[in-house]
Amino acid sequence: MKQAVAAAVLAAAWGGSAAAGCGGAPDACKVDGGEYHIVMPDPAVAAGPVPVVMFLHGYGGSGRSVLRNQDMVEGLTQRGYAVIAPEGRRRDGSGPQSWGFGPFDAGRDEGAFFAAVLADAAEQFGTSKAQTVLAGFSAGAFMVHYLACRDPEAFAAYAPVSGAFWRPQPDGCSGPVRLLQVHGWRDEVVPLEGRILGGGRFEQGDVFAALELWRDANSCSSHAPDRAWSANGLMRRRWDCGPEADIGLVLFDGGHRVPKGWAGLMADWFETRPALR
């Protein structure tokens, strides 16, 4: 009943998908540790508890800016997903907004914050607690990898775009995990092989080394993919290593960005085997 009422209110207020904010309200939703924005799908599209894609912004971005990506947001809401965009935290209290991971893991417990966001959205808007995907771009993608490594059961699946681990990367990760890595072949901000920053103090990791770590976590029997193919200008690989243990790699001909059509690509992948947590 609560979900139906919330959906009706949102539809009346916004004529379909809600705008950036706390459902029908312009301000962000507040939980312990921070804030988030949410866009709900048209109630005519949604059926039952609404699946969630939580998308983490990049370095210096914001949750509100995530929801300005109409191609992504509409692509997801039209498939029946709620889009949740949390706000990162300011480094050193006043710097650009980002996330706590790897060499920058200090301050807020990001895993606890994301859990609070999921719980609050489920209570307020009737979103699913089980059909959940944690996605993110650049610094948000780094955060996705680190949370999946530490707590693979926090979300049903993980979908990082243009980010992996930093070096030294973790010695090992828990598993199993469902993870879809999307990356631009010509990315110069987060190159596939990583790069050194800060005069040698920091080093972005190698995406292929991260995938090897995930194959180990998923107990894959071979490093070779189960399938490799090209379609619609995308180069793809997939490792199918058992129930709730599959890894996808998608390379597109572009730079440091979320490619157009990512929402449909991700949803198609997730819906082939929607894991439950």
Helices and strands as residue ranges (DSSP letters): H 2-14, E 29-31, E 34-39, E 50-56, H 63-66, H 70-77, E 82-86, E 89-90, G 91-93, E 97-98, G 102-104, H 110-125, E 127-137, H 139-150, G 152-154, E 157-161, E 166-167, E 179-184, E 196-197, G 198-200, E 202-204, H 207-217, E 227-231, E 234-240, E 246-252, H 262-272
